[in-house]
Amino acid sequence: MWRLVSAALALFGAALSPALAQQPQRSECLAMANAAPRAMSVAFRQAAAAAEVEISYAGHSTYYIDTPGGLRIATDYSGAYQVGRLPDVATMNRAHSTHYTLFPDRRIPHVLHGWSDDGKPAIVSERIGDAFIRNVTTDIRRYFGDDAGSDMIRDGNSIFIFEVAGLCIGHLGHLHHKLDDSHFAQIGRLDIVMVPIDGTYTMSLDGISEITKRLRASVVLPMHRFATPLDDFMRRIGQHFEIDRHYGRSFRMSRDALPSKPTVIILDGV
């Protein structure tokens, strides 16, 4: 009798496995954003404090994220902005050539495009090492001289979200328009967000400031900075954001070390 039951369970499990494999990966950041607040035990908080990521600003829109498991991720990777060794993961957006390359170093094992060549939205939902990486697509303006029918390319850009060490890290990419409620719902909770503050090539400072305030991330990392006066950005996001200036190009952060007051971290070592 027990042999028959065991055999039946084995067959059921074999039939179920392919279906489970096809299901999308679970986002802890979305789950936490939708869950009711709950208490966290002191023991768990102390254990989690040891897991840190290191974030380095290479320039333009390229940040490097080094995970506790040794994975190295580069955002908006074109190859022009380097910090140390090659990344294991390179995410890209196609706004223009400083945000992507079609000829990345072949030693980079994971190259993730924020666009799709078939006109459909790009779908990124991958567990790579100790990081879960997903995307939320947005539209982008067409290239200069592109005389195609419309002004915008639908789903031509991606906001990439990196979930690692209990942190939810978002990179807004070369964002060209305001986000609606559906975008914010797909993004979920962010602890750290990288935002373009050029004020012209991407969005107006007013527009990006409104998005920054609504995301309510604990840490804001400006990028695509050019000559934008930081004071202009800070004036727009409000007095409830602190400024923490680092005279280096990197810092380390854990879930438990997130600042209690929203903070803009400036890395001046680039």
BAVODREN-543272 format. One record per residue (C-alpha): residue number from 1; residue in three letters; chain; x, y, z. Coordinates in pm, 1 decimal. Layout:
% residues N
<pos=NUM&code=ALA&unit=A&c1=X&c2=Y&c3=Z>
...
This chain:
% residues 270
<pos=1&code=MET&unit=A&c1=0.0&c2=0.0&c3=0.0>
<pos=2&code=TRP&unit=A&c1=273.4&c2=249.0&c3=99.7>
<pos=3&code=ARG&unit=A&c1=465.2&c2=161.5&c3=-217.9>
<pos=4&code=LEU&unit=A&c1=162.1&c2=253.2&c3=-426.1>
<pos=5&code=VAL&unit=A&c1=121.3&c2=582.5&c3=-239.0>
<pos=6&code=SER&unit=A&c1=491.6&c2=665.9&c3=-281.4>
<pos=7&code=ALA&unit=A&c1=477.7&c2=587.3&c3=-651.9>
<pos=8&code=ALA&unit=A&c1=171.0&c2=806.6&c3=-696.5>
<pos=9&code=LEU&unit=A&c1=336.9&c2=1095.7&c3=-513.9>
<pos=10&code=ALA&unit=A&c1=647.7&c2=1059.2&c3=-728.2>
<pos=11&code=LEU&unit=A&c1=441.5&c2=1070.9&c3=-1047.5>
<pos=12&code=PHE&unit=A&c1=252.0&c2=1375.3&c3=-919.1>
<pos=13&code=GLY&unit=A&c1=576.4&c2=1552.8&c3=-835.6>
<pos=14&code=ALA&unit=A&c1=722.4&c2=1477.4&c3=-1178.3>
<pos=15&code=ALA&unit=A&c1=414.3&c2=1618.6&c3=-1348.0>
<pos=16&code=LEU&unit=A&c1=418.1&c2=1928.1&c3=-1126.8>
<pos=17&code=SER&unit=A&c1=787.5&c2=2016.3&c3=-1166.7>
<pos=18&code=PRO&unit=A&c1=768.8&c2=2153.6&c3=-1524.7>
<pos=19&code=ALA&unit=A&c1=471.0&c2=2369.2&c3=-1428.8>
<pos=20&code=LEU&unit=A&c1=659.5&c2=2509.5&c3=-1130.1>
<pos=21&code=ALA&unit=A&c1=962.9&c2=2577.7&c3=-1345.4>
<pos=22&code=GLN&unit=A&c1=751.8&c2=2787.7&c3=-1580.6>
<pos=23&code=GLN&unit=A&c1=613.0&c2=3007.6&c3=-1305.7>
<pos=24&code=PRO&unit=A&c1=767.5&c2=3357.0&c3=-1271.1>
<pos=25&code=GLN&unit=A&c1=1025.6&c2=3407.5&c3=-1000.7>
<pos=26&code=ARG&unit=A&c1=899.0&c2=3551.3&c3=-674.2>
<pos=27&code=SER&unit=A&c1=982.4&c2=3912.4&c3=-592.7>
<pos=28&code=GLU&unit=A&c1=1037.2&c2=3965.9&c3=-221.9>
<pos=29&code=CYS&unit=A&c1=1023.3&c2=4345.6&c3=-272.6>
<pos=30&code=LEU&unit=A&c1=675.5&c2=4324.2&c3=-423.4>
<pos=31&code=ALA&unit=A&c1=566.9&c2=4081.8&c3=-152.9>
<pos=32&code=MET&unit=A&c1=689.1&c2=4314.3&c3=122.9>
<pos=33&code=ALA&unit=A&c1=530.1&c2=4617.4&c3=-41.8>
<pos=34&code=ASN&unit=A&c1=190.8&c2=4444.4&c3=-47.6>
<pos=35&code=ALA&unit=A&c1=212.8&c2=4282.8&c3=296.4>
<pos=36&code=ALA&unit=A&c1=77.9&c2=4431.1&c3=617.6>
<pos=37&code=PRO&unit=A&c1=344.9&c2=4565.5&c3=857.5>
<pos=38&code=ARG&unit=A&c1=472.5&c2=4306.4&c3=1099.8>
<pos=39&code=ALA&unit=A&c1=720.7&c2=4285.3&c3=1383.6>
<pos=40&code=MET&unit=A&c1=1066.6&c2=4144.8&c3=1315.4>
<pos=41&code=SER&unit=A&c1=1251.4&c2=3955.7&c3=1584.0>
<pos=42&code=VAL&unit=A&c1=1571.4&c2=4105.1&c3=1722.2>
<pos=43&code=ALA&unit=A&c1=1760.0&c2=3784.0&c3=1647.9>
<pos=44&code=PHE&unit=A&c1=1665.9&c2=3800.9&c3=1279.3>
<pos=45&code=ARG&unit=A&c1=1763.3&c2=4167.8&c3=1253.1>
<pos=46&code=GLN&unit=A&c1=2104.9&c2=4099.2&c3=1403.3>
<pos=47&code=ALA&unit=A&c1=2167.4&c2=3809.5&c3=1165.1>
<pos=48&code=ALA&unit=A&c1=2066.3&c2=4017.4&c3=863.1>
<pos=49&code=ALA&unit=A&c1=2300.0&c2=4302.5&c3=954.6>
<pos=50&code=ALA&unit=A&c1=2603.7&c2=4106.6&c3=831.6>
<pos=51&code=ALA&unit=A&c1=2476.7&c2=4095.3&c3=471.4>
<pos=52&code=GLU&unit=A&c1=2604.8&c2=4406.4&c3=292.5>
<pos=53&code=VAL&unit=A&c1=2622.7&c2=4524.2&c3=-65.1>
<pos=54&code=GLU&unit=A&c1=2891.6&c2=4756.9&c3=-195.1>
<pos=55&code=ILE&unit=A&c1=2774.8&c2=5020.9&c3=-443.6>
<pos=56&code=SER&unit=A&c1=3024.0&c2=5212.7&c3=-660.1>
<pos=57&code=TYR&unit=A&c1=2958.5&c2=5498.4&c3=-902.0>
<pos=58&code=ALA&unit=A&c1=3159.5&c2=5457.3&c3=-1221.8>
<pos=59&code=GLY&unit=A&c1=3011.4&c2=5757.9&c3=-1403.0>
<pos=60&code=HIS&unit=A&c1=2717.6&c2=5868.2&c3=-1618.8>
<pos=61&code=SER&unit=A&c1=2444.5&c2=5611.1&c3=-1537.0>
<pos=62&code=THR&unit=A&c1=2670.5&c2=5320.0&c3=-1448.2>
<pos=63&code=TYR&unit=A&c1=2673.5&c2=5194.5&c3=-1092.3>
<pos=64&code=TYR&unit=A&c1=2837.4&c2=4871.4&c3=-980.6>
<pos=65&code=ILE&unit=A&c1=2665.6&c2=4657.0&c3=-720.0>
<pos=66&code=ASP&unit=A&c1=2881.7&c2=4395.1&c3=-546.6>
<pos=67&code=THR&unit=A&c1=2674.7&c2=4140.1&c3=-357.8>
<pos=68&code=PRO&unit=A&c1=2765.0&c2=3941.7&c3=-43.8>
<pos=69&code=GLY&unit=A&c1=2785.9&c2=3628.7&c3=-261.2>
<pos=70&code=GLY&unit=A&c1=3051.4&c2=3782.0&c3=-488.3>
<pos=71&code=LEU&unit=A&c1=2825.1&c2=3871.9&c3=-781.1>
<pos=72&code=ARG&unit=A&c1=2910.1&c2=4197.4&c3=-959.4>
<pos=73&code=ILE&unit=A&c1=2632.6&c2=4387.9&c3=-1141.5>
<pos=74&code=ALA&unit=A&c1=2679.1&c2=4692.8&c3=-1367.9>
<pos=75&code=THR&unit=A&c1=2386.5&c2=4918.9&c3=-1459.8>
<pos=76&code=ASP&unit=A&c1=2335.8&c2=5090.0&c3=-1798.7>
<pos=77&code=TYR&unit=A&c1=2658.5&c2=4924.8&c3=-1906.4>
<pos=78&code=SER&unit=A&c1=2835.4&c2=5051.0&c3=-2219.8>
<pos=79&code=GLY&unit=A&c1=3189.2&c2=4947.3&c3=-2130.5>
<pos=80&code=ALA&unit=A&c1=3303.7&c2=5309.1&c3=-2108.3>
<pos=81&code=TYR&unit=A&c1=3276.5&c2=5332.2&c3=-1728.8>
<pos=82&code=GLN&unit=A&c1=3478.2&c2=5078.3&c3=-1535.6>
<pos=83&code=VAL&unit=A&c1=3549.9&c2=5014.8&c3=-1168.8>
<pos=84&code=GLY&unit=A&c1=3776.0&c2=4718.8&c3=-1102.8>
<pos=85&code=ARG&unit=A&c1=3697.4&c2=4381.2&c3=-1255.7>
<pos=86&code=LEU&unit=A&c1=3441.4&c2=4308.7&c3=-1524.7>
<pos=87&code=PRO&unit=A&c1=3081.8&c2=4264.0&c3=-1409.7>
<pos=88&code=ASP&unit=A&c1=2912.8&c2=3924.8&c3=-1400.4>
<pos=89&code=VAL&unit=A&c1=2583.9&c2=4091.2&c3=-1497.0>
<pos=90&code=ALA&unit=A&c1=2541.9&c2=4392.1&c3=-1727.6>
<pos=91&code=THR&unit=A&c1=2202.6&c2=4561.2&c3=-1761.0>
<pos=92&code=MET&unit=A&c1=2147.4&c2=4800.1&c3=-2051.8>
<pos=93&code=ASN&unit=A&c1=1907.0&c2=5059.0&c3=-2190.2>
<pos=94&code=ARG&unit=A&c1=1908.6&c2=5179.1&c3=-2550.0>
<pos=95&code=ALA&unit=A&c1=1846.6&c2=5553.1&c3=-2511.8>
<pos=96&code=HIS&unit=A&c1=2184.9&c2=5611.6&c3=-2676.2>
<pos=97&code=SER&unit=A&c1=2528.8&c2=5454.1&c3=-2692.3>
<pos=98&code=THR&unit=A&c1=2646.2&c2=5559.2&c3=-2345.3>
<pos=99&code=HIS&unit=A&c1=2382.3&c2=5330.1&c3=-2193.4>
<pos=100&code=TYR&unit=A&c1=2442.5&c2=5006.6&c3=-2383.4>
<pos=101&code=THR&unit=A&c1=2675.4&c2=4820.4&c3=-2615.4>
<pos=102&code=LEU&unit=A&c1=2589.2&c2=4558.0&c3=-2873.9>
<pos=103&code=PHE&unit=A&c1=2942.5&c2=4422.4&c3=-2842.1>
<pos=104&code=PRO&unit=A&c1=3003.4&c2=4362.5&c3=-2469.5>
<pos=105&code=ASP&unit=A&c1=3309.2&c2=4178.0&c3=-2350.2>
<pos=106&code=ARG&unit=A&c1=3244.6&c2=3807.9&c3=-2412.0>
<pos=107&code=ARG&unit=A&c1=3364.6&c2=3729.1&c3=-2060.8>
<pos=108&code=ILE&unit=A&c1=3049.8&c2=3889.7&c3=-1912.7>
<pos=109&code=PRO&unit=A&c1=2820.6&c2=3587.3&c3=-1861.3>
<pos=110&code=HIS&unit=A&c1=2487.6&c2=3770.1&c3=-1822.5>
<pos=111&code=VAL&unit=A&c1=2388.5&c2=4060.5&c3=-2050.5>
<pos=112&code=LEU&unit=A&c1=2033.0&c2=4184.3&c3=-1987.5>
<pos=113&code=HIS&unit=A&c1=1871.9&c2=4422.5&c3=-2236.5>
<pos=114&code=GLY&unit=A&c1=1602.5&c2=4661.1&c3=-2117.7>
<pos=115&code=TRP&unit=A&c1=1436.9&c2=4645.4&c3=-2459.3>
<pos=116&code=SER&unit=A&c1=1315.1&c2=4378.3&c3=-2697.7>
<pos=117&code=ASP&unit=A&c1=1386.0&c2=4362.4&c3=-3069.8>
<pos=118&code=ASP&unit=A&c1=1047.6&c2=4210.5&c3=-3158.2>
<pos=119&code=GLY&unit=A&c1=836.7&c2=4507.8&c3=-3049.2>
<pos=120&code=LYS&unit=A&c1=714.8&c2=4334.5&c3=-2734.4>
<pos=121&code=PRO&unit=A&c1=804.2&c2=4444.6&c3=-2380.0>
<pos=122&code=ALA&unit=A&c1=1130.6&c2=4302.0&c3=-2250.0>
<pos=123&code=ILE&unit=A&c1=1073.8&c2=4059.6&c3=-1963.8>
<pos=124&code=VAL&unit=A&c1=1357.5&c2=4010.7&c3=-1715.3>
<pos=125&code=SER&unit=A&c1=1295.3&c2=3790.6&c3=-1413.0>
<pos=126&code=GLU&unit=A&c1=1609.2&c2=3598.8&c3=-1324.4>
<pos=127&code=ARG&unit=A&c1=1778.6&c2=3457.8&c3=-1019.7>
<pos=128&code=ILE&unit=A&c1=2152.5&c2=3500.6&c3=-1075.8>
<pos=129&code=GLY&unit=A&c1=2378.1&c2=3405.4&c3=-787.7>
<pos=130&code=ASP&unit=A&c1=2244.5&c2=3568.0&c3=-471.3>
<pos=131&code=ALA&unit=A&c1=2048.7&c2=3836.1&c3=-660.6>
<pos=132&code=PHE&unit=A&c1=1701.3&c2=3837.6&c3=-813.8>
<pos=133&code=ILE&unit=A&c1=1683.9&c2=4078.9&c3=-1109.1>
<pos=134&code=ARG&unit=A&c1=1363.3&c2=4200.9&c3=-1272.7>
<pos=135&code=ASN&unit=A&c1=1248.6&c2=4494.4&c3=-1485.5>
<pos=136&code=VAL&unit=A&c1=958.4&c2=4733.5&c3=-1533.8>
<pos=137&code=THR&unit=A&c1=934.3&c2=4870.5&c3=-1888.1>
<pos=138&code=THR&unit=A&c1=877.5&c2=5238.0&c3=-1974.5>
<pos=139&code=ASP&unit=A&c1=865.1&c2=5429.3&c3=-2303.8>
<pos=140&code=ILE&unit=A&c1=1154.6&c2=5628.0&c3=-2450.9>
<pos=141&code=ARG&unit=A&c1=1184.0&c2=5910.4&c3=-2701.3>
<pos=142&code=ARG&unit=A&c1=1312.9&c2=5816.1&c3=-3042.2>
<pos=143&code=TYR&unit=A&c1=1669.2&c2=5882.7&c3=-3150.3>
<pos=144&code=PHE&unit=A&c1=1754.1&c2=6211.2&c3=-3315.9>
<pos=145&code=GLY&unit=A&c1=1693.9&c2=6171.2&c3=-3687.5>
<pos=146&code=ASP&unit=A&c1=1466.8&c2=5868.8&c3=-3644.5>
<pos=147&code=ASP&unit=A&c1=1170.3&c2=5956.9&c3=-3868.6>
<pos=148&code=ALA&unit=A&c1=947.8&c2=5666.1&c3=-3765.4>
<pos=149&code=GLY&unit=A&c1=580.1&c2=5732.4&c3=-3706.3>
<pos=150&code=SER&unit=A&c1=559.1&c2=5829.1&c3=-3338.2>
<pos=151&code=ASP&unit=A&c1=761.8&c2=6034.7&c3=-3093.5>
<pos=152&code=MET&unit=A&c1=800.6&c2=5753.2&c3=-2839.3>
<pos=153&code=ILE&unit=A&c1=910.3&c2=5390.5&c3=-2852.5>
<pos=154&code=ARG&unit=A&c1=671.0&c2=5192.3&c3=-2638.2>
<pos=155&code=ASP&unit=A&c1=845.5&c2=4979.1&c3=-2373.3>
<pos=156&code=GLY&unit=A&c1=1184.8&c2=5081.8&c3=-2513.2>
<pos=157&code=ASN&unit=A&c1=1342.2&c2=5146.0&c3=-2171.8>
<pos=158&code=SER&unit=A&c1=1353.0&c2=4947.4&c3=-1848.1>
<pos=159&code=ILE&unit=A&c1=1368.8&c2=5027.6&c3=-1482.2>
<pos=160&code=PHE&unit=A&c1=1582.7&c2=4746.3&c3=-1341.0>
<pos=161&code=ILE&unit=A&c1=1531.0&c2=4623.9&c3=-986.2>
<pos=162&code=PHE&unit=A&c1=1793.0&c2=4422.2&c3=-798.8>
<pos=163&code=GLU&unit=A&c1=1687.7&c2=4227.5&c3=-490.8>
<pos=164&code=VAL&unit=A&c1=1984.2&c2=4118.3&c3=-283.3>
<pos=165&code=ALA&unit=A&c1=2080.1&c2=4089.4&c3=85.7>
<pos=166&code=GLY&unit=A&c1=1728.4&c2=4190.1&c3=187.2>
<pos=167&code=LEU&unit=A&c1=1759.8&c2=4517.7&c3=-5.9>
<pos=168&code=CYS&unit=A&c1=1545.4&c2=4636.9&c3=-297.3>
<pos=169&code=ILE&unit=A&c1=1761.5&c2=4847.4&c3=-531.0>
<pos=170&code=GLY&unit=A&c1=1610.9&c2=5027.1&c3=-831.5>
<pos=171&code=HIS&unit=A&c1=1778.7&c2=5194.7&c3=-1128.8>
<pos=172&code=LEU&unit=A&c1=1542.2&c2=5424.7&c3=-1321.6>
<pos=173&code=GLY&unit=A&c1=1750.1&c2=5416.5&c3=-1639.2>
<pos=174&code=HIS&unit=A&c1=1712.4&c2=5683.2&c3=-1905.8>
<pos=175&code=LEU&unit=A&c1=1359.6&c2=5771.5&c3=-1796.4>
<pos=176&code=HIS&unit=A&c1=1162.9&c2=5998.9&c3=-2031.0>
<pos=177&code=HIS&unit=A&c1=814.0&c2=6030.1&c3=-1881.5>
<pos=178&code=LYS&unit=A&c1=616.5&c2=6033.9&c3=-1559.7>
<pos=179&code=LEU&unit=A&c1=525.4&c2=5703.0&c3=-1401.3>
<pos=180&code=ASP&unit=A&c1=162.8&c2=5608.2&c3=-1350.4>
<pos=181&code=ASP&unit=A&c1=7.1&c2=5397.0&c3=-1076.4>
<pos=182&code=SER&unit=A&c1=69.8&c2=5074.9&c3=-1267.7>
<pos=183&code=HIS&unit=A&c1=443.6&c2=5148.9&c3=-1284.1>
<pos=184&code=PHE&unit=A&c1=462.5&c2=5216.0&c3=-910.4>
<pos=185&code=ALA&unit=A&c1=268.0&c2=4896.1&c3=-839.3>
<pos=186&code=GLN&unit=A&c1=510.4&c2=4691.1&c3=-1050.9>
<pos=187&code=ILE&unit=A&c1=814.8&c2=4853.2&c3=-889.9>
<pos=188&code=GLY&unit=A&c1=696.4&c2=4787.0&c3=-535.4>
<pos=189&code=ARG&unit=A&c1=911.1&c2=4887.1&c3=-240.3>
<pos=190&code=LEU&unit=A&c1=1258.5&c2=5031.5&c3=-299.7>
<pos=191&code=ASP&unit=A&c1=1521.9&c2=5084.3&c3=-32.5>
<pos=192&code=ILE&unit=A&c1=1776.2&c2=5239.8&c3=-269.1>
<pos=193&code=VAL&unit=A&c1=1695.7&c2=5417.3&c3=-595.5>
<pos=194&code=MET&unit=A&c1=1927.6&c2=5554.6&c3=-864.8>
<pos=195&code=VAL&unit=A&c1=1772.6&c2=5858.4&c3=-1036.4>
<pos=196&code=PRO&unit=A&c1=1882.4&c2=6069.4&c3=-1337.4>
<pos=197&code=ILE&unit=A&c1=1899.2&c2=6437.7&c3=-1244.0>
<pos=198&code=ASP&unit=A&c1=2020.7&c2=6601.2&c3=-1566.9>
<pos=199&code=GLY&unit=A&c1=1687.2&c2=6783.2&c3=-1600.9>
<pos=200&code=THR&unit=A&c1=1686.3&c2=6784.0&c3=-1984.2>
<pos=201&code=TYR&unit=A&c1=1804.4&c2=6468.7&c3=-2161.4>
<pos=202&code=THR&unit=A&c1=1583.2&c2=6245.6&c3=-1949.1>
<pos=203&code=MET&unit=A&c1=1309.4&c2=6432.8&c3=-1756.6>
<pos=204&code=SER&unit=A&c1=1261.2&c2=6772.6&c3=-1603.2>
<pos=205&code=LEU&unit=A&c1=1388.4&c2=6813.4&c3=-1248.1>
<pos=206&code=ASP&unit=A&c1=1029.7&c2=6870.6&c3=-1136.0>
<pos=207&code=GLY&unit=A&c1=921.4&c2=6542.0&c3=-1292.3>
<pos=208&code=ILE&unit=A&c1=1204.2&c2=6329.2&c3=-1154.6>
<pos=209&code=SER&unit=A&c1=1169.1&c2=6492.3&c3=-813.1>
<pos=210&code=GLU&unit=A&c1=801.4&c2=6395.9&c3=-793.0>
<pos=211&code=ILE&unit=A&c1=889.4&c2=6034.9&c3=-879.0>
<pos=212&code=THR&unit=A&c1=1169.0&c2=6033.5&c3=-620.2>
<pos=213&code=LYS&unit=A&c1=937.0&c2=6159.3&c3=-347.5>
<pos=214&code=ARG&unit=A&c1=666.4&c2=5906.4&c3=-429.5>
<pos=215&code=LEU&unit=A&c1=906.7&c2=5610.8&c3=-430.4>
<pos=216&code=ARG&unit=A&c1=1003.5&c2=5699.4&c3=-70.4>
<pos=217&code=ALA&unit=A&c1=1332.8&c2=5508.5&c3=-84.8>
<pos=218&code=SER&unit=A&c1=1564.6&c2=5538.6&c3=214.6>
<pos=219&code=VAL&unit=A&c1=1865.4&c2=5612.9&c3=-8.2>
<pos=220&code=VAL&unit=A&c1=1865.8&c2=5819.8&c3=-328.6>
<pos=221&code=LEU&unit=A&c1=2169.1&c2=5798.4&c3=-558.4>
<pos=222&code=PRO&unit=A&c1=2182.4&c2=6070.2&c3=-827.2>
<pos=223&code=MET&unit=A&c1=2319.3&c2=5975.5&c3=-1170.1>
<pos=224&code=HIS&unit=A&c1=2327.7&c2=6128.0&c3=-1520.1>
<pos=225&code=ARG&unit=A&c1=2440.8&c2=6431.1&c3=-1324.4>
<pos=226&code=PHE&unit=A&c1=2635.2&c2=6644.0&c3=-1573.2>
<pos=227&code=ALA&unit=A&c1=2639.0&c2=7004.8&c3=-1448.1>
<pos=228&code=THR&unit=A&c1=2304.7&c2=6989.6&c3=-1268.1>
<pos=229&code=PRO&unit=A&c1=2332.8&c2=7190.9&c3=-946.7>
<pos=230&code=LEU&unit=A&c1=2253.8&c2=6950.3&c3=-665.2>
<pos=231&code=ASP&unit=A&c1=2082.0&c2=7236.0&c3=-481.2>
<pos=232&code=ASP&unit=A&c1=1816.7&c2=7252.3&c3=-755.0>
<pos=233&code=PHE&unit=A&c1=1734.5&c2=6885.0&c3=-711.0>
<pos=234&code=MET&unit=A&c1=1737.2&c2=6907.0&c3=-332.1>
<pos=235&code=ARG&unit=A&c1=1504.2&c2=7208.4&c3=-335.7>
<pos=236&code=ARG&unit=A&c1=1249.7&c2=7014.7&c3=-535.7>
<pos=237&code=ILE&unit=A&c1=1248.9&c2=6690.0&c3=-336.2>
<pos=238&code=GLY&unit=A&c1=1196.1&c2=6875.4&c3=-10.0>
<pos=239&code=GLN&unit=A&c1=1358.5&c2=6940.3&c3=324.1>
<pos=240&code=HIS&unit=A&c1=1285.2&c2=6592.9&c3=459.9>
<pos=241&code=PHE&unit=A&c1=1579.5&c2=6450.2&c3=258.0>
<pos=242&code=GLU&unit=A&c1=1926.2&c2=6459.4&c3=413.5>
<pos=243&code=ILE&unit=A&c1=2251.2&c2=6488.6&c3=214.9>
<pos=244&code=ASP&unit=A&c1=2540.8&c2=6252.1&c3=282.1>
<pos=245&code=ARG&unit=A&c1=2848.8&c2=6336.3&c3=74.1>
<pos=246&code=HIS&unit=A&c1=3112.3&c2=6064.9&c3=32.1>
<pos=247&code=TYR&unit=A&c1=3455.2&c2=6170.8&c3=-89.3>
<pos=248&code=GLY&unit=A&c1=3504.4&c2=5835.6&c3=-255.9>
<pos=249&code=ARG&unit=A&c1=3330.4&c2=5640.2&c3=-528.1>
<pos=250&code=SER&unit=A&c1=3171.3&c2=5363.0&c3=-320.4>
<pos=251&code=PHE&unit=A&c1=2990.8&c2=5280.8&c3=2.7>
<pos=252&code=ARG&unit=A&c1=2855.7&c2=4972.8&c3=178.1>
<pos=253&code=MET&unit=A&c1=2497.4&c2=4922.9&c3=292.7>
<pos=254&code=SER&unit=A&c1=2294.0&c2=4656.4&c3=471.7>
<pos=255&code=ARG&unit=A&c1=1923.8&c2=4632.7&c3=539.7>
<pos=256&code=ASP&unit=A&c1=1970.0&c2=4727.3&c3=905.4>
<pos=257&code=ALA&unit=A&c1=2199.5&c2=5021.0&c3=824.0>
<pos=258&code=LEU&unit=A&c1=1945.0&c2=5205.5&c3=608.0>
<pos=259&code=PRO&unit=A&c1=1910.2&c2=5565.1&c3=730.0>
<pos=260&code=SER&unit=A&c1=1600.8&c2=5647.7&c3=934.9>
<pos=261&code=LYS&unit=A&c1=1551.3&c2=5967.3&c3=733.7>
<pos=262&code=PRO&unit=A&c1=1554.0&c2=5960.4&c3=349.2>
<pos=263&code=THR&unit=A&c1=1906.6&c2=6046.4&c3=239.7>
<pos=264&code=VAL&unit=A&c1=2066.0&c2=6154.6&c3=-87.7>
<pos=265&code=ILE&unit=A&c1=2414.1&c2=6004.2&c3=-106.9>
<pos=266&code=ILE&unit=A&c1=2661.2&c2=6184.5&c3=-330.6>
<pos=267&code=LEU&unit=A&c1=2969.6&c2=5991.1&c3=-439.8>
<pos=268&code=ASP&unit=A&c1=3230.1&c2=6250.6&c3=-534.2>
<pos=269&code=GLY&unit=A&c1=3519.7&c2=6018.1&c3=-609.6>
<pos=270&code=VAL&unit=A&c1=3439.4&c2=5975.2&c3=-980.2>
